[in-house]
Amino acid sequence: MAVISYHDWQRKFASDPGVLGASVVVNGTPFTVIGVAPAAFFGESVQADPPDLWMPLTLQPQVMLIPSLLDPHGMYWLHIIGRRKADVSWKQAQEWLNLRFRQYLTEQQGTHLGADDTRTISQMYVDLVPGGRGVSRLRVEYAQPLEILMGVVILVLLIACANLATFYSPGRRRARKKYRPGLRSAPAARGSSASCSLRLCCCPASAAPWDCCAYWGTRALVRVVVAGSDNIALKSGPDTQVLAFTLVASLLTGLLFGLAPALRVSRVSLAPGLKAGSRTVTGDATHAGRFPLPKALVAVQIALSLLLLAGAGLFVRTLRNLRDQDFGFDRESVLLVNIDARIAGYAPGQIGGLYQRIHDTLSGLPGVRSATLSSIPPMNGGAGRMNCHPRDTHHSPMRTC
């Protein structure tokens, strides 16, 4: 029996409501469809290419066409997932898991357990992590790049805040507009500065084009992650919590960096401005002499901009180096094909002759310069590893694998 995914039901069965009871063949083993998973279900693992169907674990040898991996030494590929009881705390569950894990390791050692082994086992533990959102290697792979991206966003926010505070500083406003005594008081100027900053930070945060950019930008990033797969297991829409946080951050930064210049305006002395033809304010000059805020903000803005530009340049150079990296062979016009003779029903004694015929046939095709066979090609992402230990002999040093 098997449960097929919602995407597979749409693609292979054209959303047929009578799919229950249909037969699907996987590596020569027939399965009966007993259900269709919900559209938002992609399994316990978050993958770039989610599975198309689920079947009982006991049928692993028939599906993978290899001996059973369900013995105690072959279960390394399985995840242990459980549901915690309401009356059990996270700490109690962690202690229970570590205790069972150490007991298992002690039993595996048996009579060969020494003092060093006992001390090592007592220091070993298993991390209990939340499983409500599935097991995901993508989180580990993309956590650091996303943290770097968050740092870049913070730098851009700081640059905008410095720009906003400089824009509404009394010196900038005095350079833009001739001071007119009697028409605006310090509280009015303070309210005007805060009101302008609030409108400036609210308009971009609530505009529909920014939401569209976030939506399409997120979908573009997800497309890059899944590498062209048509079955995307990742949520590609902007998160409402992130949008709400962005709105609140915009409001707070707008008020904070808009009120700072407004408070400076409130401390300006209006007496000198009442004199005819006066264009300067002595109180403002006094404050500027004590603490040149506009100049400091401009310096901070330039420093952060240079830091951001330098980081962007380093990223561009890194991408260019990765693209032009020398892998030791000519990458042009290289095709890679994976084959598995067991699925086609070939016996172990027939595989050697089959591979030789495939090699000869491919080498004789028009347009093929050369062909070769490899169990682990250098560009498929897989690898094999063995530990080699040197052993001294009377004749010559040797390495045993």
Buried (B, 14 or more C-beta within 10 A) or exposed (E): EBBBBBBBBBBBBEEEEEBEEBEBEBEEBEBEBEEBBEEEBBBEBBBBEBBBBBBEEEBBEBBBBEEEBEEEEEEEEEEEEEEEEEEEEEEEBBEEBBEEBBEEBBEEEEEEBEEEEEEEBEEEEEEBEEBEEBBBEBEEEBEEEEEEEEEBEEBEBBBBBBBBBBBBBBBBBBEEEEBEBEEBEBEEBBBBBBEBBBEBBBEEBEEEEBEEEBEEEBBEBBBEEBEEBEBBBBEBEBEEEEBEEBBEBBBEBBBBBBBBBBEBBBEBBBEBBEEEEEEEBEBBBEBBEEEEBBEEBBEBBEEBBEBBEEBEEEEEEEEEEEEEEEEEEEEEEEEEEEEEBBEEEBEEEEEEEEBEEBEEEBEEEEEEEEBEEEEEBEEEEEEEEEEEEEEEEEEEEEEEE
